[in-house]
């Protein structure tokens, strides 16, 4: 009789243990299900306008930094949002046409924002391809701290500054100006590097004068660049802050 009672107690204990285990498993399963539900929602996060924002700047082949802002130069003067969008792969979300701030004259260049890093890499790979008969230049152009980018509106025009704020304004331009002061430069910069930089907006450099400390001879990180004509100087000025 005592053996039977012990056996019954043992069976009840085993049943209780099984129930506890079942409850524990159910709780874990519930937690896992909750996590599973949260996972896809996080991966497909959307902004207030309904656009997918996760992974936009994810590094990819040809774009290890995941940059989505591009500079485009040597554009035909007849280009517009439609023709540029049809020419490039992916989707352009924002465009800033670079124009003279006084006359509104288009300089044949622009900054654009692509929908993701892959589209940006594919666009840069097309540099040199012809759009309306002109081989265009396409480079990565990550925005700098203080730039307001992308612009509030999808399509804007103006000087080279990304959003109208955050970069020190240039002084008034004298008539016939062909020289620019350039500062905040890398200490590794050289004549070839600065010439290539201004070539992005078809501003051909005539001469460069780097400034050095009188006593030590160390480079100050600034200098003067002379261009062949005022038009080239104006184009170069659109890169202020870049």
Buried (B, 14 or more C-beta within 10 A) or exposed (E): EEEEEEEEEEEEEEEEEEEEEEEEEEEEEEEEEEEEEEEEEEEEEEEEEEEEEEBBBEEBEEBEEBBBBBBBBBBBEEBEBEBBEEBBEBEBBBBBBBBBBEEEEBBBBBBBBBBBBBBBBBBBBBBEEEBEEBEBBBEBBBBEEBBBBBBEEEBBBBBBBBBBEBBEEBEEBEEEEBBBEBEEBEEEBEEEEBBEBBBBBBBEBBEBEBBEEEEEEEBEBBBEBBBEEBBBBBBBBBBBBB
